Amino acid sequence: MATPTPPDPDYRARVRASFARQPFMTLLGASITALGPGTCEIMLPYRRELTQQHGFLHAGVVATLADNACGYAAFTLMPADSSVLTVEFKLNLMAPAEGEALIARGRVRKAGRTLTVVEAEVSARRDGAEPVVAVMLATIMGLHGRSDGPKEGRA
């Protein structure tokens, strides 16, 4: 598959600025570790506060990372005057999310004018290996001509 050309040459700065406006990502401790046309990688170090009763990273955390990796992979291919929202996703949990860090890697499968289909794999880094613990298929909507910042009246 050929590497797509982003319509916004400054997509990296736009994606990183949008990600930085997500207090939830800051709360979790997640960061973008790689970004390219149609791709996004997000990493989250293990934190006990993010686990469920068995000590695995919570499925909600896994889903959040995969959703963000999908959304921002899609966002790299949207015009500069766009915003991005998830329309739907399907998450398959394949193994317990345990290790030193989670890495979510999103990749656009098909970019459309309004809807983009994206897939993500979430891996758990442990002992030098990165087994896949979850996969996601998502549909992402591009809201063209709409600011990616907060709506008026919201913080």
Buried (B, 14 or more C-beta within 10 A) or exposed (E): EEEBEBBBEEBBEBBEEBBEEEEEBEEBBBBBBEBBBBBBBBBBBBEEEBBEEEEBBBBEBBBBBBBBBBBBBBBBBBEEEBBBEBEEBEBEBEEBBBBEBBBBBBBBBEBEEEBBBBBBBBBBBEEEEBEBBBBBBBBBBBBEEEEBEEEEEEE
